[in-house]
Amino acid sequence: MSLQIETFANPKTVWSAAPRNSSGGSSLFKALGHPLAAEAAAGLMARLKTAGRIAIFDPDGIAESFDQLYGLRSCAIAGIFVQRLEQVGREVLGRPAQLVTEMAASGADMIFAATFDATRRLDSIRRLLPAAVPILSLDQIRLPAELLSNPGTYLDPLNFATNFAFLRDEKGRHTRIVTANYWAGYGAGRLALWLCLFDGDGRVLARWLEPVAPGQSSLVIDSRNVRERFSLGEFAGSLFLHVVGARGHDVVKYALDTFDDQGRELSCTHDANAWPADLYAGVPAPAEGERVTLWVQNSHPIAVPAGGIGLNLMGTVAIARLEREIPPFASYPLDVATLLPAARWPQQIEVQAGRHFVRPRYEIEDADGRRRIAHANVERTDLAADPALPGLGNALGKGYILPFPILPLDEFASLALPTPMTTAQRELPLSLALIDADGQVAVERFLGRIQRHESVPVEVDEWLAAAGATLSRGYGHFELRYDFRDGGEADGWLHAIARYRQRHSGRRAETSFGAHVFNTAILYRDEPQSYAGPPPGLTTRLFLRLGPPPLDTICHLVYPASLPWAETSASELRLYDRSGRLIACRAIAIPCGGSHFWRYHTTFSAAERGRAGEDAYVVVRDTTCRLFGFHGLAGGEAAFSLDHMFGF
């Protein structure tokens, strides 16, 4: 029941002389499904349906993707025509493909070239086309030139630096999107955001072009300001973001804070992965007294059909499907208990998404009515167990490491829960270590070969108490990694949820991420990963958004190393104002294998914070090693949030 449209382009296939991060999804899917393209496609389809018999020229294999979104096969088709000899006879729209040399004899009343930049493709074959027959192409649904970063090559990924965000302003709850103009660091000049806000039913509430200040300025979109600017009522839906003028990255990264008027709710999460996947995982089942709501954001201009998405408990085959339609670009709050009423923490839920929506957020409401938001992760369908992994210890040391903070123990309780994240993962052979800030292991245990259907949460308090151990500075980090002492298999796509509880308030926050190889010059596949080029990634540039007063900002930096690396980091915390002007800098040294927890209000002086002003941000920079970071907001004794940081 999945949409048969390619939504993801593997970044390994798109490196060029000009480094570009292309994990933002397939530019074809984005070009066909852009909200403006969808409006133009309605007019294109009306012309095709009334044209009589149409010959479809499909040199790039796009016709079926277009059909998935707009119903091309409903037209009167005279034939499908291709240029590559090996494609002849391949079924396209239920018909065998023919050579383009046969198009003249098709008797077509119109030609539809299912390609962009069609003039270049058609000029070379014009003598083969039926005379005096009108021609339409996908150029009829091109975005306006002023919205393109590279007008000369329409499907350049930089033309579709787009993403979806969850945006809500209702019942005293608000959202705030924060990022920086990191494209300026790659040479971008004039930059703008084309924004389109959809309500929960998929109706357009507002559209606007937001100019971006030059340089590496901060970008902030606050739901309260949007609501006031466009005189809107309450809403909970999707904000479509399109960066115009992008350079270097086609990935639109951001931090998303959710909060309420009373200061009782505070959560942070991040960008939505930009491309719809078949499956998502890492959604926790509700604990007793909780409600877990999955926010489904339809990412296409067609409805999700009834039964198009479903839920199942991880490791089971019984899928409960949502028997209702979700309109184009609509957002639907799916209470998981309606489909899986018996599911309970620490069970995990697998989401059968069918490529209908981008990575979803889930919202947990506790027994007191307070809510927190986190995100699911893409469950890979293209991986298999890697037989080489068990033998790589000598070359890669610890190999794949998944680090999570252990927040200061006097304030927070910390927990980790491994989560299967590929369809190939039948088991997870794992060890987990609790490591103090100086890099010394306090406790380490073999978790065994955890089966796909099992959920094994690890409570830091219990482990430390059982071992009679402490953390020298009162905080540190988890380190989850593969352990093949009893055999087992793995594929390198190791994930987990980390959950935190504020001891005095009972408030909770959670985040999730996957393992990587850290801080070694030895390459294995695409590890150690790099944000802005091919591996190895051995430097750090992390973005830290700062909370508006009276909220403080917390940050936990981890220096993981698969093999011994620099004895200490040479890290800088660079404070910038909203225009991208450097205000202050702090140097910190983190021991290899250790971590560092800090707060904005105690690290930078009142005078420095005053000069930085509103919408300031921090960049964590290190040219000697790769750090992994987590950020959050602290609202006194009422609430806090935590999520992992992003780099660029």
MIZAVO-70275 format. One record per residue: x, y, z of N, C-alpha, C in turn. Coordinates in pm, whole numbers, plus 50000, padded with zeros to 5 digits. Last residue first. Layout:
% residues N
XYZXYZXYZ ...
This chain:
% residues 648
526305214451054526205218950915527585222350862 524385196051302525575202651249525365206751105 522125196151583522465193151444523685201151402 521555178651898521855190351816522085186151672 518845160652050520205161551999520345173651908 517005174452331517065167652202518505168352155 514895183752600516195178852555516035172052420 513445205652852513405198252726514805193552691 511385211553145512645212153072512475204352943 509505227753410509625219753288511045220853233 509515239453667508255235453606508435225753490 511615251353787511175238653844509925233153778 513035265653498512945265453644512555251653693 513085255053230512095264753277511935264353427 515545249953000515175247653139514255258853184 516065232652693515685244852765515265240952906 518845216852522517505217552579517275230952644 520935194752332520545207952381519145207352439 523855175952266522435176152301522115189752362 526385163452035525805172652131524305171352149 529585150951977528155148551960527445156352070 532565160751800531745159851920530315156451882 535545152651652534105152851629533385150851763 538475173951653537745161551681536265163651654 539635197951576540515186751611539795173551633 538095219851547538755215051425539635203051452 535025228751671536265221951705536855216451576 532345247851800533315245651692534555238751745 529095254651839530145246851903531105242751792 527515285151829528085274551746529195267851825 524545299051959525915294851983526295284351878 522485328651914522735314251908524215311651934 519715351651968521125348151958521275332951949 517165361552002517425353151885518915350751863 518135391352178517165381152139517615373852014 521585396252288520195399852266519305388152230 524355400252316523855390352218522395392852186 524515418252521524965422452387524465412852280 523535401952729522825414152691523225418852553 525475382652745524125378552705523305390752662 527555398952835527655392252705526275387952656 526535406653084526865416752984526945410652845 526315382253215525105389953189525355400453082 528545358053058528185368153157526895375253118 528205323253001528395336752947527855346853046 527735302253178528925301853093529245315653036 525345305153305526535304553389527825304453308 523465305753099523495316853195524715316453286 523885281452955524135294452892524335305352997 525585254153103524385262353091524755276153035 526965221153034527055235353067525715242253042 528895191853050527555197553065527705212253103 530885170552866530865183452934529435188852932 532745139152858531635148052823531715160852904 535035114552713534285120752821533195130052770 536685105452514535785095752574534945101252687 539095128952598538685119052498537875108052567 537835156552788538695144752776538175135152670 537455188552654536735176552698537665164652684 537895221452716538655209452681537945197352740 536785252752583536625241552676537435229752624 536555287652554537295275552520537045264952625 534125310152442534665302752556535365290152504 533415342252315533875328752289534425322652418 531065366552189531985361352289532335347052254 529955376051945529875383952068530905379552170 529915378551599530495371551712530535380751834 526925382051421528125388851471528615381651596 524515373451322525675365351295526985371751339 522335387351402522875390851270524075382351231 521835378751661520915374551556521415377651415 525145370851786523855377451793523035373551671 526885341851910526585351351802525265358351831 529445325452077528155332052092527995342751986 531025295552065531015308752003529605314552008 532985275552232531575279152236531475293652188 535405253152113535025266952139533515268152138 537755227252197536425231852156536205246452193 539675205952163540025220252164538785227852116 539675176152370539175184352260539735198552272 542495156152462541355164752496540915172052371 543955137752307543755135552450542605143752505 542675126251997543325136952073542975135552221 542005091252030542175102851943542885113652024 541545056252026542095067952094542405079151995 538505048251845539905045451877540465057551949 536025059751874536095045351848537495040051874 534965083152102536085079352016536105064251999 532975111752191533145097252175534315094252081 532375135852377533535133652290533755118552278 529405154652414530095141852435531215140752332 527755180652580528635176752470529375164052507 524805195152651525645183952695526435179252574 523235224452763523925217552653524835206852712 520425246052819521395236252867522005229052747 519265278752869519605268452773520645259252834 516425292553044517855290653028518055279552925 513715315053001514265301552990515785301952980 512245338453013513195335753122513845321953113 514175345352714513955347052859512505344252895 514395318952466514055332652504513875333652655 517225297052423515835299452458515585313952495 519245293152138519135297752276517685301252306 520525265851948519605277051962519485280452110 523485256151829522755256251956521845268351959 525075235451596524225247151618523455245551749 528435225351551527095222351599526355235351628 530975213151402530275225851391528815223151425 534015195651422532705198251480532235212351446 535795169151248535685182451306534245184651350 535865146251107536745147151224536775161051283 534515124450898534135136550969534895137451100 536345111150614535905110750754535505124450808 533365112350400534035109250525535565109650506 532595141350188532765127050213533475124550344 530725169150329531605163050233531725148250261 529515179150560529675187850443530635182150340 529295161750776528135169650739528275176250602 530425127850772530735142150765529495149650723 531035097350960530235106150875530685120650883 533795075850945532995085051025532305095550939 531505059250714531885063750848533395066550856 530515046150496530435060750497530745066550634 532855020450510531645024850440531575040150441 535225032450713534455020350690533105024450634 538465046250752537135046950693536515033050684 540395060051005540115047950928538675048350880 540625080751174540895083651034540665071550944 538155085551421539225077251368539395080751221 535725096551546537095100751571538145089951544 533205071651548533655084951586535175085751598 530565057151378531965055551412532515069551436 527285059351526528265062251422529635057951471 523805051951595525245050651620526055054851499 521025075351627521675063151583523175063651604 518485086851866519465088751758520075075151725 516145106052058516625093452000517615096551890 514715118252366515315120252235515765106652184 512545133252610513235121952547513745125752410 511485142652940511865146152803512535133952743 509265150353214510095141453134510395147452997 508755161253554508655163253408509645154353335 509095159853824508505148153759508375149553608 510305179753969509025182753906508325170453849 512655169154077511775177054164510415179854103 513825153853860513465147553987512455155954067 512995149653535513425159953629512925155853768 514015122953339513005127753433513635137853528 514505111253005514995118553122513825123453207 515555086952770514445093652839514955099352971 516565077952451517015081852584515915090252648 516355051152225515675062552287516365065252420 518595040751962518005039552096517255052252130 520155021351699519425032751753518945029951895 522375011551447521995009751586521355022451640 523205000451190522155010551206521555009151346 524974979451159525524992851173524505003751197 523974953751161524084960551032524614974751041 524674921551308524344935751316524554942051180 524374890951502524604898351379524144912751395 525874865651719524884875451678525284882751552 528124857651991527674856951852526664867851821 528754865552241527914853652228527404851852086 530254888252184530864877752265530074864652258 529754911252038529524898351972530104886752053 528294940852078529104931452155528784917452105 527964975451988527814961251958528764952952043 527045000252239527784995452123527584980352107 526415029952410525835017352364526605012852241 527105048152673527755044352548527255030452512 525925077052851525775063052812526675060552691 527925100853040527135096652924527025081452917 527655123653310528505116553215527715112853092 527805137253648527145135153518528125127753428 529315139853875527865139653890527105138453761 531935137053843531425150753836529905151253848 532155109053880533035118153953532525132553952 529525088153959530145095753851530885107453914 529735056554136529335070554123529975076353998 528585023854242529445032954167528875047054168 527405000354324528025008754425528945019154363 525994986254142527444984954134528154992654244 523404993654205523754979454210525264977454211 523515021254157523265016154292523705001654304 523935022053880524935027753970524775022254112 521575009453789522895003853756523945009153853 519555026353886519605012353929520985006353904 520105050753755520075050053901520255035653949 519815043653483521125047153537521145045753688 518055017353343517945028653437519315031353499 517265005853033518365006153129518245018853213 514834984152880515264997352927516364996153033 514324964552632515164963452752515614977452795 512024946352458512374959952496513094959352630 511784922952184512054926152323512344941152341 511554916251923510304919051992510524923452136 514224911051850513484922151788512224925851866 516324903952135515504900052021514624911751975 519584909952228518194914352246517404911252120 521884893152349521384894052211519884897152219 523274912952620522854900752553522444903252409 524364933552753522894932852754522374920252687 527044935852964526594929552841525074928052850 527984966453122527334953353123527024948852981 529794988153332529604982953197529004969053206 530365018153508529695005153505529595000953358 532305038053462531815035453598531175021653608 535075046053275533905037453279533535034653425 536075079653225536295067053295534985059053303 535745104753121535985093853027536235080453092 534985124553288536415123553259536755112253164 532295120453332532685131653248534145131153208 531805084153314531765097253379532365107853288 529615061353163530955067353161530885081153224 528255030553138528015043553197529385049653222 527745009652853528625014752958528105028053007 526394980352718526164994352751527054998252867 526364958452436526834962052569526534976752590 524394936452226524824949452277525474948752414 522894925251947523894920752045524634932852101 519744924751854520724935151882521694929851987 517924908751585518454909151720519434920851730 517014913451339516304903151414516744903051560 517004937851125517464935751262516574925751336 515984944150879516894932750886517294929351028 514574967150896513784954950882514654942550892 515964987751152515944982951015515104970151011 515854993951418515615004851324515895000751179 515084986451761515354981651625514994992451523 516425004252031515255003151943515674997551808 517255005752381517615002352243516354999952158 516855030552604516075019352552516495016552408 517935045952909518165042852768517365030552729 517605073053141517235059353098517545057852950 518095093053433518335090453292518105075753261 516985119453642517145105053625517215102253475 518415150353760517725142453659517985127453677 519785163553964518595169753907517755160153824 521945148954038521185155254146519895161454096 523085140553799522295130953875521495137453988 523045156953494523445157753635522505149953726 522455131253239522355144853290522705145153438 524165113653032523635111453167523625125353230 523535115352678523925121352805523375113652926 524635089052460523565097452511524005103452645 526175074352172526285081352300525025089352334 526945046452013525745054652029525815061352167 529415036151787529105040851922527835049051918 531065011651605529895020151612529545023351757 534295006851734533425006651617532285016451630 536215003951923534835002651968533865002151850 538374994951672538244996351817536824993851863 538794990351405537905001451441537715002951591 540644969151392540794980851305539994992851353 539804951051584541194955351583541374968051501 537004947351521537444953351647538874958551643 535824935051307536454948051283537044954351408 534324911951312535774910751302536504923951288 531584917951315532194911551433533714911051430 531224929751046531254937651169531894930351288 530954913850822532294918550856532354924950994 528304908450769529104897750828530494902250870 525674927950833527024929450779527914918850842 522294923150735523344920950834524714921350766 521114949250515521194935150557522294934050661 518894975950419520104970650481519984955650510 516624988850336517614985550234518894979650291 514894999650509514444987250445515494981850348 515115016850820515685013550690515165000150640 512935038250963513375024350970513835020150832 513465070251082513265062150962513785048050987 512035076751408513155076451313512795067751194 509945100751586510305087351544511525088251451 510445125951840510245121551702510595106851685 508485142752095509745137552043509465132251902 506895163052339506985158552200508395153452172 504585162952611505945164252561506005157952422 502105176852833502515170352709503995172652681 499935170753109501085177653052501625169652934 497925156953240497555164853124498695172653062 498675139853436498335153453479497985162553362 499445117053302498195116453379497745130153428 500765130252988500805122453111499485123353186 501055125852647500315133152750500265124652875 503375127752395502955119852511502275129052611 503535127252051503275135752168502735126952280 505835123051786504815117551874504735126151999 506355132051446506565134451589505485127051667 507475114151155506465119951243506985122751382 509015120850853509245115450987508315121951089 506335125550611507695126950661507775121750804 504105102150452504385113750536505835113550584 503825080450282502795090950277503165103350357 505215056850271505765068650203504755080050192 503995038950450503675038250307504175049950225 504115034850723503815048350673503535048850524 503715018050995503625014750853503145027350780 505685019451271504715027251193504815023351047 505935001151569506425002851433505315009351350 506545006751909505575006551800506275009251668 507474988052200507744998052097506834995851978 507094985052558506914980352421507134991852323 507434991052832508394996252734508274990152594 504275006552765505695008452786506264996652867 501794987852593502264994452713503794995252713 498854981052403500294984052402500684991752527 496164977052378496844969652484498334972852494 495234991852157494774995352292495534988452405 496125002351887496824992451970496464994952117 494355020851780494745009451698495404998451781 493915038751983492765035051900493075022951812 496375043652091495505034352164494275030552082 497525063451942497935049651914497035039551984 495845088351789496005082451923496315067651904 496945109151554496545095151569496865090351710 496125138251419496645133151546496105119151573 497085147851097496115140051174496735135051303 497145172750854497815166950971496765160151058 497265174550492496585175550621497435169250731 498095172250231498815181550318498135183550454 494985157950138496305162950097496825173450194 493315140150417493375148650296494785152950260 493105107150497493715119550543493925128450421 490515083650567491315090950471491875103650535 490605055050779490075068050744491055074950650 491515032250935490515031550828489825045050811 494625023451005493725034851024492745035350908 495264989451103495295000351006494255011151039 497484969351269496184975851282496204988351196 499134939951193499094954351170497664959351185 501054914751317499664919351311499644934651304 503644907351357503214908951217501794914351206 506194920351580504974912751552504504915851411 508324937151621508574922851627507354914151606 506494963051767507764958951708507974943851729 503044963551697504094962451797505364957251731 501934985451435502084972151494503124972851603 499795005951236500705004351349500774989551388 499395022250913499035013151021500105012651128 497885036550617498915036250721498445027250835 495745031950450497065034450391498195034550492 493165029850534493995017750541495405019650490 492165054350309491795046450426492565033450423 494945071750156493695064150152493415057350285 495925104450177496305091150225495015082950228 495405124749884494975119650014495675106450047 498015144749741496915135249730496605129649868 500285160049771499065166749725497915157249696 501985149650076501715149149933500425156549898 502365144450340503365152650273503165153250122 500525144750630500485140650490501375150050409 501695139150927501645150750839501695145750694 500605126651223500785122751083500605135150996 501655123551533501235134351443501605130651299 500455101451764501375102451651500845113251556 500195102252109499585106751984500655108051877 499685084352393500675087352291499955090452161 498875089652727498335088552592499435092652495 499165072753049499625081552941498815079552814 498385053753230497955067453253498385077253146 501225033953182499895034653243499565049353273 502905045052880502895039153014501485040453071 502495038252530502205046252650502385038252778 505395028552337504005026552378503745034652505 507565049452145507285041652266505785039952288 508925045451835507795051851903507465043552026 510855033751676511295041551791510185049551854 510185038451322510225030751445510755039651557 508605037851001509265045251109509215036351234 508655030650649508475026650789509165036550881 508905044150407507975032950418507625030050564 509035080650424509615067250422508525056550432 509355113050280508505102650339509115088650320 511795137050365511315127450267510505116450335 512495154550580512185159950446511585149950347 513235152950843513865143750750513475146050604 512255173551004511395161950981511955151750883 514235188551270513705187551135513095173851106 513335183451620514105189551512513465186351377 512365192551954512685182251855513335189451738 511525198952289512225202752167512465190452082 509125211852521509735200752448510555206452334 507195219052794508365223652720508995211552653 504695230253014505065221352904506225227352825 504225249553198504205235853247504695225953141 503865275953130505215271653161505295257553215 501435284753043501605283153187503025279153227 501455284452767501395297452835501695296352984 503905260252642502555265152670502625278052751 505815247552360505675252652496504255257752516 508315233952152506895234852183506765238652330 510815240451912510405240652053508895241552063 512935227151685511515230251704511185229151852 515665235551480515205230951612513765235651628 516515224451147515995234151243515755227351377 517585222350810517665217750948517155228651041 517195212350499516725223350583516645218150726 519575203350264518835198950382518485211050468 521225209950068519815210250031518945205550147 524115229850106523205220250168521815221550106 525485246849910526155237549998525295226550055 522935271849905524235267249857524775257149959 519755285849817520595276949897521905273749825 517775301949716519135307049713520125298349788 515205295249933515515300349800516905306749804 513815269250103514915278850107515295282549964 510685263450215511485262350093512545273350097 508535246150429509625255750418510425252950291 505295243250544506205239150438507245250050420 503875234150838504505245550771505505239950671 500845218350928502185217550870502615230950814 498995222851234499175217251101500625217251059 496675237851409497695227651434497875220351302 495295269451518495635259551416496645249651471 492975296051582493825285251629494105275451516 492975321951330492455315551449493425304751494 495005349351213494515335651207493855331651338 496315372551106494995373051171494305359551167 498905371551026497895368350925496485367650983 500295379551257500595385851128499485383551027 499385361951456499055376251462499225382951327 500455337651367499015338951390498585353651391 503165343451364502475339851240500975341951256 503635347751636503825358751541503115356051409 503095322351734502325333651784502435345451689 505025306251614503625304451576502755316151622 507955319851489507175317551610505705316851572 510905314251347509485314851310508695310651434 514085326951287513115323151389511705324751334 517415325051215516095324851154515125319451257 520435344351243519485334551295518145336151223 522995347750987522025352951082521095341951131 525475348050838524965336650913524065341251027 524555370550565525455364550661524785353450738 521435389650552522695384350497523575378650607 518165378050649519255387650661520545381550608 515705367750426516655363550528517805373550530 512215373450366513625376350338514485372250456 509695351850305510365358050420511815360850384 506735350950146508165350450120508845358550229 503835331250228504595343650224506065340750195 500545321150295501745319350214502515332450215 498145304750504498965316450470500125312050382 496485282650498496145293850586496905306450549 495225258550292496275268650303495775280050390 494115227750438493805240450371494945250450394 494505204850581495255206350457494925218950380 493345203350825492605197150714493305198650580 495045217850989494925203651010494195196250899 496515241450751495835237750876495695222650885 499695250950629498475243250610497835240750746 501685276550507501105270750629499785263950596 504605281050342503195278150320502665270750442 507275301850235506595294650343505125292850310 510445306650128509075306250080508325296850174 513005326050248512195314350278510835316250214 516075336550089514705338950135514055325650167 519155353250029518425341250070517025345350114 521885363449843520535366749889519755353949913 524305340149862524105354549868522745357849925 526315313549986525005318449945524935333649959 528705302150073528735311849964527395316749917 528485286850291528855279950167528785289150046 527535303250485528885297950502529375290250382 524925306550407525865317650383527305312950398 523685284350506523995284450363524965295850329 522975289450763524245282550743524625281750596 521255308750911521555309050768522925302650746 519765287651161520645298551119520855297750969 516675282751340517865277851271518735289851240 513675274151499514905282051503515995275051424 510265276951564511275270951477512485280051476 507925270951808508945280451766510025273051689 504505269251914505705263151857506635274051807 502105265952187502765273052078503985265252030 498975265352354500215258352318500785264452190 496465275852406497575280352489498885273352462 494935264752201494685260852340495875264152431 497405267551946496035265251989496005261352136 499435264951714499135276151803497655274951841 501985246551555500735246651630500625259451711 503635229251310503405242651365502015242851428 506185208851198504935208951274504775222951333 507565212950875507645214651020506245213651078 509295200050593508045202450664508355204650812 511475213950343511185205250456509815208750511 513905219250080512585220550141512455211150260 515555227049835515945226949977514675229750056 515455224649556514405218949641514935216549782 517615233749426516335240249394515225235649486 519545216049508519515229249574518255237049538 519295193749338518765193249474518665206749544 518205200749012519315202449106518735202149248 516175199848829516165189848936517425190049022 516855221148651515675221848737515725212148853 519355240148584519155225648602518035223848701 519125267948575519605260848457519425245748464 518385278948820517365277648715517825269248597 519095272749120519835269948998518855268048884 517185281049299518585284249329519465282149206 514015294949237515025284849204516415289849239 512075313949252512155304549364513225293849343 512085328049018512575335149137512645326049259 510835311248837512305312348834512855318748960 508225291148979508695303748922510215304848935 508385255648912508255266949004508705279648934 506695237948651507905243548710507555254648809 504675226348513504495227248658505765232248728 505415226348250504175233548283503975234648434 507475208948234507835223048253506605231648281 506465184948168506475188148311506955202348337 504665194147866505715187347941505585190848089 503025191947548503085196747686504155188747758 502555199747212503395192947311503265199847446 500425193246924500885201447037501635193047141 501435184146605500805179146727501315187446845 502705189046365501575197546405500805192346526 503905155846316503845169846274502575176446327 505285135246567504195137746473504085152646442 508885134146579507585136646640506515138746534 511375132446469510665119846490509235121946541 512425157646467512115151746336511355138546348 513035161346739511855167746679511475161846545 515055152346898514195142146836513005148346762 516465173147009517235162946937516345152746866 514525188047142515175193647022515875182946941 513735174547374512905173547254513615178347128 515605180247569515345166147535514615164947402 515515207947581516785201447547516565187047505 512855211647663513305216547532514585209447489 512495202747925512075194147813512625198747679 513005204748197513985209948101513765203047967 511465173048289511715187248307512855191548214 509135149948145510485153848183510525168848205 507195136447971507255135048117508675137648164 505575151847728506945148347761507075148347913 502865143447551503225147747686504625142647715 501295153347256502465146647315502675152447455 498105146847108498995155447187500145146947238 496925128246952496455141946935497315151947012 498555100846787498275108946906497795122946868 499265080846611497965087246594497575096246710 501715068446609500815065546721499415071246703 503775072546437502685064046389501635061446496 505605086946581504935093646469503735085746419 506745068746762505755078346809504965084546695 508755051646703507415047146666506345057346702 511055061846806510925062046660509545057646613 511005055947072510525069147032510345070146881 509825022647133510875031947097510285045047047 507505016147405507945015047266509075024947242 506454997447690507125009147632507605006047491 503244983847747504654981547714505254993947648 501224996548018501454994647874502924991747849 500815004148280500064992748230500244989948083 502645024348317501215027748322500375016648260 504885004148160504725017648214503255021248206 506894976348132505524981048154505534994648222 509264973347871509004975348014507614981348033 509554974547598508774963447651508514964547800 512644990747622511554986647535510874974247592 514894996047762513614998747828512414994547745 517074992247603516834982247707515534984547782 517075015047443516635002447385516304992147492 515855045847540516825035347568516285021847522 513655062047490514805062947402515765051247420 510055055847474511325057447544512455058247443 506565060347513507725060047423508995063847500 503375046947519504475051447603505755049847521 500205057147368501405048847381502425055247472 497855070247397498125064047267499345055047272 495565072347655496985071147622497155063747490 493515093447801493475084347686494885083447630 494115094048160494035100248027493905089347920 494605080248387493195083048357493015089848222 497275079348429496705068148354495215070048327 497835100848597498085102148453497415091248372 497355108748872496445100248796496605101348646 499055122749043498055130448968497175122048874 500845106549183500335118549248499135124549176 501385085449013501065082549152500415094549221 502145098448775500835091848783500435089148927 504725106048836503725116448815502315110548828 505825080448842505835088648962504795099748951 505495072948575504765065648679504765073248811 507165091348437505725090848412504965083948525 509885090348461509165098748556507645096748547 511905079648300511165070848390510365078448494 513065096048114513715095248245512975086248344 511515096647881512945093147872513615090748006 508705093347777509145091047914510635087347918 506025106647618507465105047601508075104647741 502935095847539503755099647654505205096347625 500385108047344501595099847341502495104847454 496885108347392498185114547416499285104047407 493785115847243494775105547271496155111947285 492305144847387492175133047302493235122947342 492515164647573493285166147449493035155047348 491495164047824490595168847718491275169647582 493565156047985492355147847981491405151847869 495445176447958495745163147905494485154647891 494165197748087494455198747944494725184947884 494035187648348492795191348280493025192248129 496745185248409495935173248393494625176248322 497445212448428498065203848328497215191448304 495925220848649495665226448517496245218048406 497155205148844495705203848823495335209448686 499765214048842499475200748787497985198648764 499675237948979499875238348835499525224948771 499355227749238498325236449180498455236949028 501735213449265500445206449273499335214849213 503675233249261503605223849149502265216549147 503155244649509502905252549389502835243649266 503875222849685502515228549683502205236949559 505655196149529505695209649586504295215649581 505785171649400504825173449509504845186949576 507745172449202506375168549165505365172249273 510005180249346509555188349232508115185249194 510245159749530509975173249579509455182149466 510815138149363509625137749447509255151749495 513265148449257512115145949171510825145749252 515035149549467514565162249414513385160249320 514775128849748514795129449602514265142849553 516465141450044515405134849972515535136649823 518635152350169517355158950190516215152650114 521185145050146520325135550215518955141550241 523305158750025522105155749949521285144750015 525535183650069524815173650146523495170950076 528215187949857526815191349883526195180049962 531155201049712530515192749816529105197549846 531815200549389531305210449484530555202849592 532305176749263533445185249296533045196349393 529925155249434530505161549316531695169849360 527865128349536528985137249565529565142449435 525745110949496525605124549444526745133749481 525645086349611525675086749466525725100849411 525385088649881526655083249831526765084749680 522795096649939523815106949925525135101749871 520105083549764521235079949848522345090049831 517085099649777518265097649693519435094849784 513705091349829515025093349889516105090449787 511345085849705511395097949788512765100849843 509825073549426511105073949496511205087049573 506665059149453507425070849409508685071449492 504235043849512505345039449429506025051449366 503075043049842503175050749719504385046049641 502165011049975503035022749970502885030049838 500824988050000500005000050000500865012650000 
